[in-house]
Amino acid sequence: MSFTNRILLSIAILAVDIVVFFLPLTALFLIYILLANPPWFREFLEGLDGAGPPKE
């Protein structure tokens, strides 16, 4: 493996590491919740609050 290939491989590994660990996963999850408004999330909130109709 040439020195140039080693440098390029090192840069690629570093780039993947930066993307994986600095990506704000919580922010992406909140954006999904706001845009998609999934029914399971509303059921989860109603279960926490107890404001929904009782389930049998």
RAMO-V283139 format. One record per helix or strand of 2 or more residues. SS is the DSSP state (2 for helix, 1 for strand). FROM is the first residue (numbers start at 0). TO is the last residue. If there is no record, write none. Layout:
ss=(SS:SS)
from=(FROM:FROM)
to=(TO:TO)
This chain:
ss=(2:2:2)
from=(2:24:38)
to=(21:35:48)
